[in-house]
Amino acid sequence: MKIKVKTIYKPNTLSKKLYPLFIAKVPAGFPSPAADYEENKLDLNKYLIHNSAATYFVRVSGDSMIDAGIHQDDLLIVDRSIEPKDKNIVIAAVNGELTVKRIRMKKGKIALEPENKDYFIQEINEDMHLEIWGVVTNVIHKL
C-alpha cells in the first residue's frame, strides 16, 4: 500500500497543559533505583512545535515509510517554515496527490524515496508538478 496523507490538523497552541518531566532518564536495560524527582513541567507545544504559525499535523495512511518509523495512522508534525534539505522527510504534493517521503536532491535532480524496500523511488521530472508542503519534524504513534 502506498503511503498517503490521510488527514490534516492544525495545532492548538492555546492549550497550556503541562506534564511532569523527571530528572532521571529511563534506562532501556535494567531498572535503576535512581531518583524519581520531578525536574520541571513539560509543555508539549514547546517541545514539539517550534513555529506554531507554520506547523500542522497529518495522519498517515500506508506503509511505504515503515523503515523510518512512520506507520499506518501515525500523526506527523510538519513545519512549513523549514527549508527542505537532502534526506529530510517531507510532505509533498506530486501532481496534486499528497505523500510523505524522504526527499533526495542530487546534482539538480529531485527524487522522493520510500523507506520500505517494497516501493520504488519516484524521480521528479519536468512534466510533474512538485510542491513541498513542509518538513516532518516528529512522528507520534501508539505502541
Steps between C-alpha positions, in 0.01 A plus 500: 500500500635842401532744790280807486394785721168399650397811698643846567469674839609841634663506847320656795770715654254665738508188717723545804486141625831422669629151569761395759856461376733297722874546550589132472523350154328166458748225413401264223689220676473416869282714728686764701415601856608855401317805623147548378494870573292723282729740315259728327175519310500405132286695256463273196423801281842649582674162468344389171404826325767757420298726272130471583385721212671268249428166669228249428436132569417228248373147552674238289347230286721223362830322565761642260686678784505224764880473504511868603268420794190642330205261515134486400292757698804677651483874553777701338595847614588708195667841489448703181763759603791255474682504168514136379850356474631177354386200708222687686165326527243726337134530419489543123225553248587327174254594226254591777533174695640529854766259620766472769848401381870566552610769255825447313665789320805413293659696217188708437270197496229422754367160602258383767618184673285258697638334812372155411684269258167398341463846343688686229666840499295762317722727293346839433522616139407825324156361407406455866378769737673473840411714798660445842245563775753478783767304683398228747652579839343231720289188480249393764378143509347266751700205619 
